[in-house]
């Protein structure tokens, strides 16, 4: 009986450690093992090996492109945040120059302040546009709800880069609001101001950003009170002192574990409040003694301001930055 050569595709039975039989089919390019549970194909050709290397190279190339895109977006957001910070400081300085004016001069200062605030608003629009760039291909075009959710996720991802400028803006906006209304601006009003014409938020104003911005406001109110006293205004320092005292009392109730950045800002608030209280204390005494002699009262107020400035020279507040 002639012996027949094994065909290239003939099956071969092989025992496995689990006493199950696997059928091994050998072909010219690959070996296929088929059993009762799984079929495993083991490529052996050089063409398949090149394809796998190419796939890995393309995968890591996509990772590199994504990281480069994220780094570029991070730098753009940091630059926009710094621009917002600078414009907000200019707004605050502008308000200080005309805050103690009277009548039409003060009204003009507030109107120009509103225009400067709108210039800052434009930069927040650029922040929103930059965040939207990262949403291309990630839910875009799948519906308004998915697109809005992707936008919120993008904001939280880059919130750390946006927060410094946002806090400085809230400080400037709250100072402008105080000069206009004499009260603390609500969180809802801050969010409404940072929304477009349709009511869609440009950025999300979190309670943390709001509180930290309000805490910075107390330093500007201290300077406003002392500037008002130097012009002979005796009512503004007393009103500011009561306002700052109330704000600090409310913020003292927030645990440092909930908002660790607030504790350091509260130290600055405490120093600002002490300075205002010393000036107001001296003012009360001088009002009783020199109420009928305004020229002497002005000199005593100026001296009280100079004494308070000398005692506070080692504090290193935000105004010296």
Protein Blocks (a to p, Z undefined) as FASTA:
>chain_A
ZZddddfkbccddddfkopacdddddfkbccdddfkbccdddfbfklmmmmmmmmmmmmm
mmmmmmmmmmmmmmmmmmmmmmmmmmmmmmmmmmmmmmmpghjllmmmmmmmmmmmmmmm
mmmmmmmmmmmmmmgoihghpajklmmmmmmmmmmmmmmmmmmmmmmmmmmmmmmmmmmn
opacdfklmmmmmpcfkopafbdcdfklmmmmmmmmmmmmmmmmmmmmmnopaklmmmmm
mmmmmmmmmmmmpcfklmmmlmmmmmmmmmmmmmmmmmmmmmmmmmmmmmmlmklmmmmm
mmmmmmmmmmmmmnopaklZZ
